[in-house]
């Protein structure tokens, strides 16, 4: 992918959102206040709970931080996916297909939301600060590994969203994909220790969406680095499925007019 194209797209989308300054800063401010309040609430509630099914206060707090970061990262690029499929359904995709850019770039990046990405970056900085404070991160290598794991989890979530949107094309009706994913992703707030080992490992290798916030905690706080190897096969399977669907999606361009 051309780095200049990526930078140009990011600058363009930022300027586009920033042109509505009140909406831009209002969205940033309201989300920061809302999730900061939730963090304070979580911290206060779990200060009275020292231990719950092998999941302590730090585990709850960290998993919620990861939940917020991954949520905003997904929301940023989910906007691009949703806008792309919405234009197919409305028959307005043709002008964008004439742009000299790769199809995957048009789907996953072209319409992304900079405001959500800024929020995710702010929470990532706080995650790194807090992780060093409590001693679960110790080096640049571990920071890079954490970012790689988070990137993998975000990618897997986005591909599941892409697959659901593609299913809506196949069914020839718009499905509430954002709502479905949001409800499934909300299951991250449930302590993962409630699952028995068979259910946990089944979810880990096939449907890690509802373990996205817990996995970084397991890996870095509880030193379960072997979980990384369970993610890798699914990561490559997702890449393979994405390549197939990108070829198939071209058959649906003219189905809804345009």
Long-range contacts (C-beta under 8 A, 24 or more apart in sequence): 1-102, 1-105, 5-101, 5-105, 6-105, 6-109, 9-105, 9-109, 9-110, 9-112, 10-112, 10-114, 13-111, 13-112, 13-113, 13-114, 14-114, 17-113, 17-114, 17-115, 18-114, 24-115, 27-115, 28-115, 28-118, 28-119, 31-72, 31-119, 32-119, 32-122, 35-68, 35-123, 38-64, 39-64, 39-65, 39-68, 52-191, 52-193, 53-191, 53-193, 53-194, 54-193, 55-191, 55-192, 55-193, 58-134, 58-221, 59-191, 59-217, 59-221, 60-191, 61-130, 62-127, 62-130, 62-131, 62-136, 62-216, 62-217, 62-221, 63-188, 63-189, 63-213, 63-214, 63-216, 63-217, 64-189, 64-213, 65-123, 65-126, 65-127, 65-130, 66-127, 66-150, 66-212, 66-213, 66-214, 66-216, 66-217, 67-188, 67-189, 67-212, 67-213, 68-123, 69-120, 69-123, 69-124, 69-127, 69-150, 70-120, 70-150, 70-153, 70-154, 70-157, 70-188, 70-212, 70-213, 71-185, 72-116, 72-117, 72-119, 72-120, 72-123, 73-116, 73-117, 73-120, 73-150, 73-154, 74-154, 74-157, 74-158, 74-161, 74-181, 74-185, 75-113, 75-116, 76-112, 76-113, 76-114, 76-115, 76-116, 76-117, 76-120, 77-108, 77-109, 77-112, 77-154, 77-158, 78-158, 78-161, 78-178, 78-181, 79-111, 79-112, 79-113, 79-116, 80-107, 80-108, 80-109, 80-110, 80-111, 80-112, 80-113, 81-107, 81-108, 81-158, 81-161, 81-162, 81-165, 82-165, 82-177, 82-178, 83-111, 84-110, 84-111, 85-165, 85-168, 85-169, 85-174, 85-177, 86-174, 88-169, 88-252, 88-253, 88-255, 88-256, 89-174, 89-256, 90-256, 90-257, 90-258, 91-256, 91-257, 91-258, 92-258, 93-253, 93-258, 94-253, 94-258, 97-253, 103-246, 103-249, 104-242, 104-246, 107-162, 107-246, 108-158, 108-162, 124-150, 131-220, 136-220, 136-221, 137-220, 142-220, 146-216, 146-220, 149-215, 149-216, 149-219, 149-228, 149-231, 150-216, 152-231, 152-235, 153-208, 153-212, 153-215, 153-216, 153-231, 155-235, 155-238, 156-208, 156-209, 156-212, 156-231, 156-234, 156-235, 156-238, 157-181, 157-185, 157-209, 157-212, 159-238, 159-241, 159-242, 160-209, 162-242, 162-245, 163-241, 163-245, 166-245, 166-248, 166-249, 169-249, 169-252, 169-255, 172-255, 181-209, 184-209, 184-210, 185-209, 185-210, 185-212, 188-212, 188-213, 188-214, 189-213, 192-218, 201-230, 204-230, 204-231, 205-230, 205-233, 205-234, 206-234, 208-234
